Amino acid sequence: MKRISTGLFILVIALSVWGVTESKEDYMNRMDWFKDAKLGIFIHWGIYSVNGIDESWSFYNNYISYDNYMKQTKGFSAEKYKPEKWARLIKDTGARYAVLTTKHHDGVALWDTKYNDRDVVNLTPAKRDLIAPFCDALRKEDIKVGLYYSLIDWSDDNYPNFTITKKRYEEDAEKWDAFVKFYQGQIEELSTKYNPDLYWFDGDWERTAEQWKAKELKEKLLGWNPKVIVNSRLQGYGDYATPEQGIPISKPDSDYWELCMTMNDSWGYQGNDKNYKTPYQIIRIFIDCISKGGNLLLDIGPKADGTIPEEQVEILKELARWNKKHYEAVFESTAGIDTKYTDYPSTLSNDRKTLYLFYPHIPTTLIKIRNLNNSVKACTILGTNEQLSWKRQGSDILIKANNNFETNNILQDADLKNFDPMVTVIKIQLYSEIDIADEFTHDFIPNENNCLFNGNTDFDSLRDYIYTLSTGTPSEEQVKLVS
């Protein structure tokens, strides 16, 4: 992974694919499953897990010599590697896709590449292809297959960069052409052997699109698999944005995006890195992603023997519990409303008639939705039978656990066991597609369709609303005029 944030890519809708232009409709169809995926699992696995050091960067930045780094090949056994177990764990979380590092910047491939001997089959005790069983296990669980591939290869003699202080050459057209043929040859191997649903490229920052022959590569990828999706790290020829480690403050410009993030501070396994995010933190970050219409690609780093660290397993299990309980709000939803209309993240059902609000821990105050022009059909705590009451107050909808709106405490008369220990989801069903005004104005006139209280016309709310538009208490006649 790159150690700095990568900017968002420029979306190119019209793409030449083997001489055929891809229409916007075809592009959207190709991206359809990714848009609905919400959650993916990233897997950084390679020889760097033997010593538990930074993948590739440890020798590139001269923290360890290249020779000592490569000695880790002798300890990479994969003896307890059980891809079926990985796949079941991933499936339980609700994740729709998983991405495995096939080759990091160190150039060590996890399959038996014909282009050199720098792979786990030839150099390590694993002595076998580790990608094929991974792909098979995912597909048996109906999980999309993603393959990470680093464009750069600091081990290859034809690649210009070696370490932060050493270069093999500045410009050498013959060597560079040889390297381009090599790396594109390896990608052809991956495409024809495993036919991935998604490519996750990395390292494009070291050369230009023209030097990488990125356009040519994208055409080849779509030729091998017309449905394949490519991340943004192909110098402008990607399909979706990939912010790294930090949730965007506002929704990215792209309709398709994914936050890739570690559980602790490391991508690959590092036994001394105990700075794990809590399940609560990860769930909150996940919510931030889906509320803005994006996905979370959450990273795990297996050990050299193929087992997943227990801390990571426990986080995935808690994420699985929470996702299962709140499945419809997560996986059957689209991006929510702007937080200027409510104080917490949200999602919407696909028909836009249900709003899901995500409240951390146990909410202790009235729930407020601002500028909502709809009437509310029902309010519940998702995953339970707990009913919540609501009323309109001018332009706002107020929600709480009982009909007593004199107090600001949502917990009064509520069953505490129905609130989730991580994040509680409030399900608000509407009579029609959600309608929120950018600014609440006099254009909104409350009536029997948009101002109901538990199924009946809420004349008290009508009076409250009219009062805000006039200088005195409304009469019965005034109420009739707007009802």
TIRO-789328 format. One record per residue (C-alpha): residue in three letters; x, y, z. Coordinates in steps of 0.1 Angstrom, whole numbers, padded with zeros to 4 digits. Layout:
REM TIRO-789328
@residuo->ALA east->X north->Y up->Z
...
This chain:
REM TIRO-789328
@residuo->MET east->0000 north->0000 up->0000
@residuo->LYS east->0011 north->0035 up->-0006
@residuo->ARG east->0020 north->0054 up->0026
@residuo->ILE east->0002 north->0086 up->0016
@residuo->SER east->-0034 north->0092 up->0006
@residuo->THR east->-0042 north->0089 up->-0030
@residuo->GLY east->-0064 north->0115 up->-0047
@residuo->LEU east->-0096 north->0106 up->-0063
@residuo->PHE east->-0095 north->0095 up->-0099
@residuo->ILE east->-0112 north->0112 up->-0129
@residuo->LEU east->-0140 north->0091 up->-0141
@residuo->VAL east->-0139 north->0083 up->-0178
@residuo->ILE east->-0173 north->0072 up->-0190
@residuo->ALA east->-0165 north->0067 up->-0226
@residuo->LEU east->-0138 north->0041 up->-0227
@residuo->SER east->-0123 north->0024 up->-0258
@residuo->VAL east->-0125 north->-0013 up->-0253
@residuo->TRP east->-0110 north->-0032 up->-0282
@residuo->GLY east->-0122 north->-0005 up->-0305
@residuo->VAL east->-0157 north->-0004 up->-0290
@residuo->THR east->-0169 north->0025 up->-0269
@residuo->GLU east->-0185 north->0016 up->-0236
@residuo->SER east->-0217 north->0035 up->-0230
@residuo->LYS east->-0226 north->0050 up->-0197
@residuo->GLU east->-0253 north->0024 up->-0193
@residuo->ASP east->-0229 north->-0005 up->-0199
@residuo->TYR east->-0205 north->0011 up->-0174
@residuo->MET east->-0232 north->0014 up->-0148
@residuo->ASN east->-0243 north->-0022 up->-0154
@residuo->ARG east->-0207 north->-0034 up->-0150
@residuo->MET east->-0205 north->-0015 up->-0117
@residuo->ASP east->-0239 north->-0026 up->-0104
@residuo->TRP east->-0227 north->-0053 up->-0080
@residuo->PHE east->-0200 north->-0031 up->-0066
@residuo->LYS east->-0224 north->-0003 up->-0059
@residuo->ASP east->-0245 north->-0027 up->-0037
@residuo->ALA east->-0216 north->-0045 up->-0021
@residuo->LYS east->-0210 north->-0022 up->0009
@residuo->LEU east->-0183 north->-0044 up->0025
@residuo->GLY east->-0152 north->-0061 up->0012
@residuo->ILE east->-0123 north->-0078 up->0030
@residuo->PHE east->-0087 north->-0069 up->0020
@residuo->ILE east->-0061 north->-0096 up->0027
@residuo->HIS east->-0024 north->-0087 up->0028
@residuo->TRP east->-0005 north->-0120 up->0028
@residuo->GLY east->0031 north->-0125 up->0018
@residuo->ILE east->0066 north->-0133 up->0030
@residuo->TYR east->0066 north->-0101 up->0051
@residuo->SER east->0043 north->-0120 up->0076
@residuo->VAL east->0073 north->-0142 up->0086
@residuo->ASN east->0091 north->-0115 up->0105
@residuo->GLY east->0060 north->-0093 up->0109
@residuo->ILE east->0075 north->-0063 up->0092
@residuo->ASP east->0063 north->-0038 up->0067
@residuo->GLU east->0055 north->-0053 up->0034
@residuo->SER east->0081 north->-0043 up->0008
@residuo->TRP east->0086 north->-0008 up->0024
@residuo->SER east->0109 north->-0022 up->0051
@residuo->PHE east->0137 north->-0029 up->0026
@residuo->TYR east->0128 north->0000 up->0003
@residuo->ASN east->0132 north->0024 up->0031
@residuo->ASN east->0164 north->0007 up->0043
@residuo->TYR east->0150 north->-0005 up->0076
@residuo->ILE east->0163 north->-0040 up->0066
@residuo->SER east->0186 north->-0051 up->0039
@residuo->TYR east->0170 north->-0066 up->0007
@residuo->ASP east->0189 north->-0099 up->0013
@residuo->ASN east->0176 north->-0102 up->0048
@residuo->TYR east->0141 north->-0093 up->0037
@residuo->MET east->0141 north->-0120 up->0011
@residuo->LYS east->0153 north->-0146 up->0037
@residuo->GLN east->0118 north->-0146 up->0049
@residuo->THR east->0109 north->-0168 up->0020
@residuo->LYS east->0124 north->-0197 up->0040
@residuo->GLY east->0097 north->-0193 up->0067
@residuo->PHE east->0066 north->-0188 up->0046
@residuo->SER east->0050 north->-0222 up->0051
@residuo->ALA east->0012 north->-0216 up->0047
@residuo->GLU east->0009 north->-0250 up->0065
@residuo->LYS east->-0024 north->-0240 up->0082
@residuo->TYR east->-0039 north->-0222 up->0052
@residuo->LYS east->-0075 north->-0231 up->0050
@residuo->PRO east->-0092 north->-0208 up->0024
@residuo->GLU east->-0126 north->-0224 up->0030
@residuo->LYS east->-0124 north->-0213 up->0066
@residuo->TRP east->-0114 north->-0178 up->0054
@residuo->ALA east->-0143 north->-0177 up->0030
@residuo->ARG east->-0168 north->-0187 up->0057
@residuo->LEU east->-0155 north->-0160 up->0080
@residuo->ILE east->-0158 north->-0134 up->0053
@residuo->LYS east->-0192 north->-0146 up->0043
@residuo->ASP east->-0205 north->-0143 up->0079
@residuo->THR east->-0196 north->-0106 up->0079
@residuo->GLY east->-0219 north->-0100 up->0050
@residuo->ALA east->-0190 north->-0089 up->0028
@residuo->ARG east->-0197 north->-0093 up->-0009
@residuo->TYR east->-0161 north->-0094 up->-0022
@residuo->ALA east->-0126 north->-0100 up->-0010
@residuo->VAL east->-0092 north->-0089 up->-0024
@residuo->LEU east->-0060 north->-0109 up->-0019
@residuo->THR east->-0025 north->-0096 up->-0025
@residuo->THR east->-0011 north->-0117 up->-0054
@residuo->LYS east->0022 north->-0097 up->-0055
@residuo->HIS east->0033 north->-0068 up->-0035
@residuo->HIS east->0060 north->-0043 up->-0044
@residuo->ASP east->0086 north->-0069 up->-0033
@residuo->GLY east->0078 north->-0089 up->-0065
@residuo->VAL east->0071 north->-0122 up->-0047
@residuo->ALA east->0041 north->-0138 up->-0064
@residuo->LEU east->0016 north->-0161 up->-0046
@residuo->TRP east->0011 north->-0182 up->-0078
@residuo->ASP east->0035 north->-0202 up->-0100
@residuo->THR east->0043 north->-0175 up->-0125
@residuo->LYS east->0061 north->-0185 up->-0157
@residuo->TYR east->0078 north->-0151 up->-0160
@residuo->ASN east->0104 north->-0157 up->-0132
@residuo->ASP east->0111 north->-0179 up->-0102
@residuo->ARG east->0102 north->-0153 up->-0077
@residuo->ASP east->0071 north->-0169 up->-0063
@residuo->VAL east->0060 north->-0190 up->-0033
@residuo->VAL east->0060 north->-0222 up->-0053
@residuo->ASN east->0097 north->-0219 up->-0061
@residuo->LEU east->0111 north->-0200 up->-0031
@residuo->THR east->0091 north->-0210 up->0000
@residuo->PRO east->0081 north->-0242 up->0019
@residuo->ALA east->0045 north->-0235 up->0008
@residuo->LYS east->0054 north->-0250 up->-0026
@residuo->ARG east->0020 north->-0245 up->-0041
@residuo->ASP east->-0003 north->-0220 up->-0058
@residuo->LEU east->-0022 north->-0201 up->-0030
@residuo->ILE east->-0045 north->-0181 up->-0052
@residuo->ALA east->-0065 north->-0209 up->-0070
@residuo->PRO east->-0079 north->-0224 up->-0037
@residuo->PHE east->-0087 north->-0189 up->-0025
@residuo->CYS east->-0107 north->-0181 up->-0056
@residuo->ASP east->-0125 north->-0215 up->-0055
@residuo->ALA east->-0134 north->-0210 up->-0018
@residuo->LEU east->-0148 north->-0175 up->-0024
@residuo->ARG east->-0169 north->-0186 up->-0054
@residuo->LYS east->-0184 north->-0215 up->-0034
@residuo->GLU east->-0197 north->-0189 up->-0009
@residuo->ASP east->-0209 north->-0166 up->-0037
@residuo->ILE east->-0183 north->-0139 up->-0029
@residuo->LYS east->-0168 north->-0118 up->-0057
@residuo->VAL east->-0130 north->-0124 up->-0063
@residuo->GLY east->-0107 north->-0094 up->-0061
@residuo->LEU east->-0070 north->-0097 up->-0069
@residuo->TYR east->-0044 north->-0070 up->-0057
@residuo->TYR east->-0014 north->-0066 up->-0080
@residuo->SER east->0014 north->-0041 up->-0076
@residuo->LEU east->0024 north->-0026 up->-0109
@residuo->ILE east->0059 north->-0018 up->-0095
@residuo->ASP east->0084 north->-0045 up->-0087
@residuo->TRP east->0114 north->-0034 up->-0067
@residuo->SER east->0130 north->-0068 up->-0071
@residuo->ASP east->0130 north->-0069 up->-0109
@residuo->ASP east->0163 north->-0060 up->-0127
@residuo->ASN east->0144 north->-0042 up->-0154
@residuo->TYR east->0125 north->-0019 up->-0130
@residuo->PRO east->0142 north->0015 up->-0124
@residuo->ASN east->0137 north->0019 up->-0087
@residuo->PHE east->0152 north->-0004 up->-0061
@residuo->THR east->0153 north->0014 up->-0027
@residuo->ILE east->0148 north->0049 up->-0016
@residuo->THR east->0185 north->0055 up->-0020
@residuo->LYS east->0193 north->0033 up->-0050
@residuo->LYS east->0181 north->0033 up->-0086
@residuo->ARG east->0190 north->0008 up->-0113
@residuo->TYR east->0187 north->0035 up->-0140
@residuo->GLU east->0169 north->0068 up->-0148
@residuo->GLU east->0158 north->0062 up->-0184
@residuo->ASP east->0164 north->0030 up->-0204
@residuo->ALA east->0137 north->0024 up->-0230
@residuo->GLU east->0148 north->-0012 up->-0237
@residuo->LYS east->0147 north->-0022 up->-0200
@residuo->TRP east->0114 north->-0004 up->-0194
@residuo->ASP east->0097 north->-0020 up->-0224
@residuo->ALA east->0109 north->-0054 up->-0211
@residuo->PHE east->0094 north->-0046 up->-0177
@residuo->VAL east->0061 north->-0035 up->-0192
@residuo->LYS east->0059 north->-0068 up->-0211
@residuo->PHE east->0067 north->-0087 up->-0179
@residuo->TYR east->0041 north->-0070 up->-0157
@residuo->GLN east->0014 north->-0072 up->-0183
@residuo->GLY east->0023 north->-0108 up->-0189
@residuo->GLN east->0018 north->-0116 up->-0152
@residuo->ILE east->-0016 north->-0098 up->-0153
@residuo->GLU east->-0026 north->-0119 up->-0183
@residuo->GLU east->-0017 north->-0150 up->-0163
@residuo->LEU east->-0039 north->-0138 up->-0134
@residuo->SER east->-0068 north->-0131 up->-0158
@residuo->THR east->-0067 north->-0163 up->-0177
@residuo->LYS east->-0060 north->-0185 up->-0147
@residuo->TYR east->-0084 north->-0170 up->-0121
@residuo->ASN east->-0107 north->-0146 up->-0141
@residuo->PRO east->-0112 north->-0121 up->-0112
@residuo->ASP east->-0142 north->-0100 up->-0108
@residuo->LEU east->-0121 north->-0070 up->-0096
@residuo->TYR east->-0085 north->-0059 up->-0100
@residuo->TRP east->-0070 north->-0038 up->-0072
@residuo->PHE east->-0038 north->-0022 up->-0086
@residuo->ASP east->-0012 north->-0003 up->-0066
@residuo->GLY east->0020 north->0016 up->-0073
@residuo->ASP east->0009 north->0036 up->-0103
@residuo->TRP east->0023 north->0068 up->-0088
@residuo->GLU east->0059 north->0059 up->-0099
@residuo->ARG east->0052 north->0063 up->-0137
@residuo->THR east->0028 north->0079 up->-0161
@residuo->ALA east->-0002 north->0063 up->-0177
@residuo->GLU east->0016 north->0064 up->-0211
@residuo->GLN east->0047 north->0047 up->-0195
@residuo->TRP east->0025 north->0020 up->-0179
@residuo->LYS east->0005 north->0016 up->-0211
@residuo->ALA east->-0025 north->0019 up->-0189
@residuo->LYS east->-0050 north->0024 up->-0217
@residuo->GLU east->-0037 north->-0007 up->-0235
@residuo->LEU east->-0039 north->-0027 up->-0202
@residuo->LYS east->-0075 north->-0016 up->-0195
@residuo->GLU east->-0085 north->-0027 up->-0230
@residuo->LYS east->-0069 north->-0061 up->-0225
@residuo->LEU east->-0085 north->-0065 up->-0191
@residuo->LEU east->-0120 north->-0059 up->-0205
@residuo->GLY east->-0112 north->-0081 up->-0234
@residuo->TRP east->-0104 north->-0110 up->-0211
@residuo->ASN east->-0134 north->-0103 up->-0189
@residuo->PRO east->-0159 north->-0076 up->-0201
@residuo->LYS east->-0174 north->-0074 up->-0166
@residuo->VAL east->-0141 north->-0069 up->-0146
@residuo->ILE east->-0139 north->-0038 up->-0124
@residuo->VAL east->-0107 north->-0019 up->-0118
@residuo->ASN east->-0098 north->0004 up->-0089
@residuo->SER east->-0086 north->0039 up->-0095
@residuo->ARG east->-0048 north->0032 up->-0093
@residuo->LEU east->-0043 north->0029 up->-0130
@residuo->GLN east->-0034 north->0065 up->-0138
@residuo->GLY east->-0069 north->0076 up->-0148
@residuo->TYR east->-0082 north->0043 up->-0163
@residuo->GLY east->-0099 north->0030 up->-0131
@residuo->ASP east->-0136 north->0026 up->-0124
@residuo->TYR east->-0139 north->0038 up->-0088
@residuo->ALA east->-0122 north->0059 up->-0062
@residuo->THR east->-0100 north->0045 up->-0035
@residuo->PRO east->-0094 north->0068 up->-0005
@residuo->GLU east->-0071 north->0051 up->0020
@residuo->GLN east->-0072 north->0050 up->0058
@residuo->GLY east->-0093 north->0081 up->0063
@residuo->ILE east->-0130 north->0085 up->0058
@residuo->PRO east->-0138 north->0113 up->0034
@residuo->ILE east->-0153 north->0143 up->0052
@residuo->SER east->-0179 north->0147 up->0025
@residuo->LYS east->-0192 north->0123 up->-0001
@residuo->PRO east->-0166 north->0118 up->-0029
@residuo->ASP east->-0175 north->0131 up->-0064
@residuo->SER east->-0175 north->0096 up->-0078
@residuo->ASP east->-0207 north->0075 up->-0077
@residuo->TYR east->-0185 north->0045 up->-0069
@residuo->TRP east->-0159 north->0046 up->-0042
@residuo->GLU east->-0143 north->0024 up->-0015
@residuo->LEU east->-0124 north->0032 up->0017
@residuo->CYS east->-0095 north->0007 up->0023
@residuo->MET east->-0085 north->0006 up->0059
@residuo->THR east->-0065 north->-0015 up->0084
@residuo->MET east->-0078 north->-0029 up->0116
@residuo->ASN east->-0046 north->-0017 up->0134
@residuo->ASP east->-0017 north->0003 up->0120
@residuo->SER east->-0004 north->-0025 up->0096
@residuo->TRP east->-0016 north->-0040 up->0064
@residuo->GLY east->0002 north->-0073 up->0067
@residuo->TYR east->0006 north->-0093 up->0099
@residuo->GLN east->0028 north->-0076 up->0125
@residuo->GLY east->0026 north->-0094 up->0159
@residuo->ASN east->0038 north->-0064 up->0178
@residuo->ASP east->0011 north->-0041 up->0165
@residuo->LYS east->-0016 north->-0043 up->0191
@residuo->ASN east->-0031 north->-0009 up->0183
@residuo->TYR east->-0064 north->-0024 up->0171
@residuo->LYS east->-0095 north->-0003 up->0164
@residuo->THR east->-0124 north->-0015 up->0186
@residuo->PRO east->-0153 north->-0032 up->0169
@residuo->TYR east->-0173 north->0000 up->0178
@residuo->GLN east->-0148 north->0022 up->0159
@residuo->ILE east->-0149 north->-0001 up->0128
@residuo->ILE east->-0187 north->-0002 up->0128
@residuo->ARG east->-0189 north->0036 up->0130
@residuo->ILE east->-0164 north->0039 up->0101
@residuo->PHE east->-0184 north->0014 up->0081
@residuo->ILE east->-0216 north->0034 up->0088
@residuo->ASP east->-0199 north->0066 up->0076
@residuo->CYS east->-0189 north->0048 up->0044
@residuo->ILE east->-0224 north->0034 up->0035
@residuo->SER east->-0242 north->0066 up->0046
@residuo->LYS east->-0222 north->0084 up->0019
@residuo->GLY east->-0228 north->0057 up->-0007
@residuo->GLY east->-0194 north->0040 up->-0005
@residuo->ASN east->-0179 north->0007 up->0005
@residuo->LEU east->-0155 north->-0003 up->0032
@residuo->LEU east->-0126 north->-0026 up->0022
@residuo->LEU east->-0115 north->-0038 up->0057
@residuo->ASP east->-0080 north->-0053 up->0059
@residuo->ILE east->-0068 north->-0084 up->0076
@residuo->GLY east->-0032 north->-0098 up->0077
@residuo->PRO east->-0028 north->-0136 up->0081
@residuo->LYS east->0003 north->-0151 up->0096
@residuo->ALA east->0029 north->-0169 up->0076
@residuo->ASP east->0012 north->-0203 up->0084
@residuo->GLY east->-0021 north->-0191 up->0070
@residuo->THR east->-0040 north->-0185 up->0102
@residuo->ILE east->-0058 north->-0152 up->0109
@residuo->PRO east->-0048 north->-0135 up->0142
@residuo->GLU east->-0074 north->-0140 up->0169
@residuo->GLU east->-0078 north->-0102 up->0174
@residuo->GLN east->-0089 north->-0098 up->0138
@residuo->VAL east->-0112 north->-0128 up->0139
@residuo->GLU east->-0130 north->-0113 up->0170
@residuo->ILE east->-0135 north->-0080 up->0152
@residuo->LEU east->-0149 north->-0097 up->0122
@residuo->LYS east->-0173 north->-0118 up->0143
@residuo->GLU east->-0186 north->-0087 up->0161
@residuo->LEU east->-0190 north->-0069 up->0127
@residuo->ALA east->-0209 north->-0100 up->0115
@residuo->ARG east->-0233 north->-0099 up->0145
@residuo->TRP east->-0241 north->-0063 up->0140
@residuo->ASN east->-0245 north->-0066 up->0102
@residuo->LYS east->-0268 north->-0096 up->0105
@residuo->LYS east->-0290 north->-0077 up->0130
@residuo->HIS east->-0292 north->-0046 up->0108
@residuo->TYR east->-0290 north->-0063 up->0074
@residuo->GLU east->-0317 north->-0043 up->0056
@residuo->ALA east->-0303 north->-0010 up->0068
@residuo->VAL east->-0268 north->-0020 up->0055
@residuo->PHE east->-0271 north->-0043 up->0025
@residuo->GLU east->-0306 north->-0033 up->0011
@residuo->SER east->-0300 north->0004 up->0012
@residuo->THR east->-0285 north->0034 up->-0006
@residuo->ALA east->-0268 north->0065 up->0007
@residuo->GLY east->-0287 north->0084 up->0033
@residuo->ILE east->-0297 north->0121 up->0038
@residuo->ASP east->-0272 north->0149 up->0045
@residuo->THR east->-0263 north->0152 up->0082
@residuo->LYS east->-0276 north->0188 up->0081
@residuo->TYR east->-0310 north->0172 up->0083
@residuo->THR east->-0303 north->0149 up->0112
@residuo->ASP east->-0274 north->0147 up->0137
@residuo->TYR east->-0263 north->0112 up->0127
@residuo->PRO east->-0255 north->0091 up->0096
@residuo->SER east->-0283 north->0074 up->0078
@residuo->THR east->-0292 north->0052 up->0048
@residuo->LEU east->-0323 north->0048 up->0027
@residuo->SER east->-0342 north->0018 up->0015
@residuo->ASN east->-0339 north->0012 up->-0022
@residuo->ASP east->-0375 north->0024 up->-0027
@residuo->ARG east->-0366 north->0055 up->-0006
@residuo->LYS east->-0396 north->0050 up->0017
@residuo->THR east->-0376 north->0040 up->0047
@residuo->LEU east->-0350 north->0060 up->0065
@residuo->TYR east->-0325 north->0043 up->0088
@residuo->LEU east->-0307 north->0064 up->0114
@residuo->PHE east->-0276 north->0051 up->0131
@residuo->TYR east->-0272 north->0061 up->0167
@residuo->PRO east->-0241 north->0053 up->0187
@residuo->HIS east->-0246 north->0033 up->0219
@residuo->ILE east->-0279 north->0041 up->0236
@residuo->PRO east->-0295 north->0073 up->0224
@residuo->THR east->-0305 north->0095 up->0254
@residuo->THR east->-0322 north->0125 up->0236
@residuo->LEU east->-0350 north->0131 up->0212
@residuo->ILE east->-0344 north->0120 up->0177
@residuo->LYS east->-0349 north->0149 up->0153
@residuo->ILE east->-0352 north->0150 up->0115
@residuo->ARG east->-0353 north->0184 up->0101
@residuo->ASN east->-0372 north->0197 up->0070
@residuo->LEU east->-0389 north->0164 up->0064
@residuo->ASN east->-0420 north->0169 up->0042
@residuo->ASN east->-0433 north->0133 up->0046
@residuo->SER east->-0457 north->0118 up->0071
@residuo->VAL east->-0443 north->0090 up->0092
@residuo->LYS east->-0459 north->0056 up->0090
@residuo->ALA east->-0440 north->0039 up->0118
@residuo->CYS east->-0408 north->0041 up->0139
@residuo->THR east->-0391 north->0011 up->0154
@residuo->ILE east->-0357 north->0000 up->0167
@residuo->LEU east->-0344 north->-0023 up->0139
@residuo->GLY east->-0339 north->-0059 up->0149
@residuo->THR east->-0365 north->-0056 up->0177
@residuo->ASN east->-0402 north->-0051 up->0182
@residuo->GLU east->-0397 north->-0018 up->0201
@residuo->GLN east->-0420 north->0009 up->0188
@residuo->LEU east->-0411 north->0045 up->0190
@residuo->SER east->-0436 north->0075 up->0190
@residuo->TRP east->-0432 north->0105 up->0169
@residuo->LYS east->-0448 north->0139 up->0163
@residuo->ARG east->-0443 north->0169 up->0141
@residuo->GLN east->-0430 north->0202 up->0155
@residuo->GLY east->-0430 north->0228 up->0128
@residuo->SER east->-0405 north->0216 up->0102
@residuo->ASP east->-0391 north->0189 up->0123
@residuo->ILE east->-0401 north->0153 up->0131
@residuo->LEU east->-0394 north->0143 up->0168
@residuo->ILE east->-0391 north->0107 up->0177
@residuo->LYS east->-0389 north->0091 up->0212
@residuo->ALA east->-0398 north->0059 up->0231
@residuo->ASN east->-0432 north->0071 up->0243
@residuo->ASN east->-0458 north->0098 up->0238
@residuo->ASN east->-0445 north->0120 up->0265
@residuo->PHE east->-0427 north->0147 up->0246
@residuo->GLU east->-0424 north->0170 up->0276
@residuo->THR east->-0392 north->0152 up->0286
@residuo->ASN east->-0361 north->0151 up->0263
@residuo->ASN east->-0352 north->0115 up->0274
@residuo->ILE east->-0358 north->0089 up->0248
@residuo->LEU east->-0352 north->0061 up->0273
@residuo->GLN east->-0383 north->0067 up->0294
@residuo->ASP east->-0405 north->0035 up->0292
@residuo->ALA east->-0381 north->0020 up->0266
@residuo->ASP east->-0368 north->-0015 up->0269
@residuo->LEU east->-0330 north->-0010 up->0273
@residuo->LYS east->-0322 north->-0045 up->0260
@residuo->ASN east->-0335 north->-0035 up->0226
@residuo->PHE east->-0307 north->-0009 up->0221
@residuo->ASP east->-0276 north->-0023 up->0205
@residuo->PRO east->-0243 north->-0022 up->0225
@residuo->MET east->-0225 north->-0008 up->0195
@residuo->VAL east->-0248 north->0013 up->0173
@residuo->THR east->-0286 north->0013 up->0174
@residuo->VAL east->-0305 north->0016 up->0141
@residuo->ILE east->-0338 north->0035 up->0141
@residuo->LYS east->-0361 north->0025 up->0113
@residuo->ILE east->-0385 north->0052 up->0101
@residuo->GLN east->-0411 north->0041 up->0076
@residuo->LEU east->-0427 north->0068 up->0054
@residuo->TYR east->-0459 north->0068 up->0034
@residuo->SER east->-0441 north->0079 up->0003
@residuo->GLU east->-0406 north->0085 up->-0011
@residuo->ILE east->-0385 north->0107 up->0012
@residuo->ASP east->-0389 north->0144 up->0005
@residuo->ILE east->-0366 north->0168 up->0023
@residuo->ALA east->-0364 north->0205 up->0015
@residuo->ASP east->-0330 north->0221 up->0013
@residuo->GLU east->-0345 north->0249 up->0033
@residuo->PHE east->-0378 north->0246 up->0051
@residuo->THR east->-0400 north->0274 up->0037
@residuo->HIS east->-0436 north->0285 up->0035
@residuo->ASP east->-0440 north->0264 up->0004
@residuo->PHE east->-0446 north->0234 up->0026
@residuo->ILE east->-0483 north->0233 up->0038
@residuo->PRO east->-0490 north->0206 up->0063
@residuo->ASN east->-0521 north->0185 up->0056
@residuo->GLU east->-0535 north->0150 up->0062
@residuo->ASN east->-0509 north->0135 up->0039
@residuo->ASN east->-0478 north->0150 up->0055
@residuo->CYS east->-0488 north->0158 up->0091
@residuo->LEU east->-0501 north->0127 up->0108
@residuo->PHE east->-0495 north->0116 up->0144
@residuo->ASN east->-0496 north->0078 up->0148
@residuo->GLY east->-0520 north->0075 up->0119
@residuo->ASN east->-0543 north->0105 up->0128
@residuo->THR east->-0542 north->0141 up->0117
@residuo->ASP east->-0521 north->0159 up->0143
@residuo->PHE east->-0540 north->0192 up->0146
@residuo->ASP east->-0517 north->0203 up->0175
@residuo->SER east->-0488 north->0201 up->0151
@residuo->LEU east->-0507 north->0220 up->0125
@residuo->ARG east->-0514 north->0248 up->0151
@residuo->ASP east->-0477 north->0249 up->0160
@residuo->TYR east->-0468 north->0252 up->0124
@residuo->ILE east->-0493 north->0279 up->0115
@residuo->TYR east->-0482 north->0298 up->0146
@residuo->THR east->-0447 north->0301 up->0132
@residuo->LEU east->-0461 north->0318 up->0101
@residuo->SER east->-0485 north->0342 up->0118
@residuo->THR east->-0486 north->0365 up->0147
@residuo->GLY east->-0513 north->0349 up->0168
@residuo->THR east->-0528 north->0316 up->0177
@residuo->PRO east->-0545 north->0300 up->0147
@residuo->SER east->-0582 north->0296 up->0146
@residuo->GLU east->-0601 north->0265 up->0137
@residuo->GLU east->-0608 north->0280 up->0104
@residuo->GLN east->-0571 north->0286 up->0097
@residuo->VAL east->-0565 north->0250 up->0106
@residuo->LYS east->-0591 north->0238 up->0081
@residuo->LEU east->-0576 north->0259 up->0054
@residuo->VAL east->-0544 north->0239 up->0055
@residuo->SER east->-0558 north->0205 up->0064
